[in-house]
Every structure is written in structure tokens, then in C-alpha cells.
Amino acid sequence: MSAALKAKYAFYSTLIFFLIANPETFKTTQRTLGRIFYIADSTGAPSPYGFFFHTFLFFVVLWAAMLFPKDE
């Protein structure tokens, strides 16, 4: 695997992590699922459940990204 391809995959992983671990994403999830689960407070700081939920969400999104056709 070339260095450029490794950099591309590292960038994609970093972007996915940034989008899912962002406090604004925690706030949005809280607004969406807040009646069912306590995900985050008003500042976007995650609860333990919110942390594990977003970790699982990161896993699913990263796994889905790996299902795209391979670059060679």
C-alpha cells in the first residue's frame, strides 16, 4: 500500500472521528434521543452512556466506510 493511500485512509478515519466526537454532535444526539437516553449535557460533554453510544457509532460508520470499493 502506498504512502498516499495510507494518508488518505488516515484522513478519512480522522474526519469520521472528528464528526462523531464533536461536542455539537453530542448535543444533536441529545436533542434527538434525549427523551430516551441521557447522552450529553447542554455543553456537549458526554455522559458515560453517550460516550459508549458514540464509540459504537464510530465503529459502525468506519466499518461502513471500509465496505466501499478498494483503491489500488
N, C-alpha and C positions, 0 to 999 in steps of 0.2 A: 504494500500500500504506500502510495507516495506521501510526501510531507504535506502537500497541498490538500490532499483528500483527508488526511488526519486533521488538519487545521479546520477544514470545512465541518467535519463531524463534531469537533470540539466546539466550534462556534454554534452549531445547531443545538447542542446539549446545553451550552451556556445560555442561549436565548430562551430555551424552554424553561430552564431553571429560573431565570430572571422573571419570566412572566408568571410562573406559578408561585414563587416565593415572595413576590412583591406584596407589601402591605395593602396596596389598593386591591389586589386580587383577594386577599383575605377579607377585606371589607365587603367586596362584592359577593363573595361566597356567604358571608354572614347575612347580608340582606336577602340573599336568595334562599338559604337553608336555615336561617336564624330561628324560625318558628319550630324547627325540628331539633336542631343541634346548636350548641354554643360553639362557634368556630373561632371568633375573634372579638376583641373589644373595639371600642369606637376609634382607637388609634391604629388599628390593624395588627395589633400584637396577637399572635395566635394562642388559643387555648391548647392544652395537650391533645384533645380530640382533633382540633383544627390542624395542628402540626402533622399528625398521622394521616389525616384525610388528604392534605396537600402532598405529603410524601407519596401516598398511593396514587394520587392524580399525576404526579410527576412520572412515576413508573409507567402508568398506562399511556401517557402521551409520548414518552420516549420510546416505549415499545412499539406504539403505532407508527412513529416516525421511522423506525427500523424496518417496517414492512414495505416501505417504498422500494422501488427497484434499485438495485445496487449500481453504484458508479464504478467504472473500471478504467 
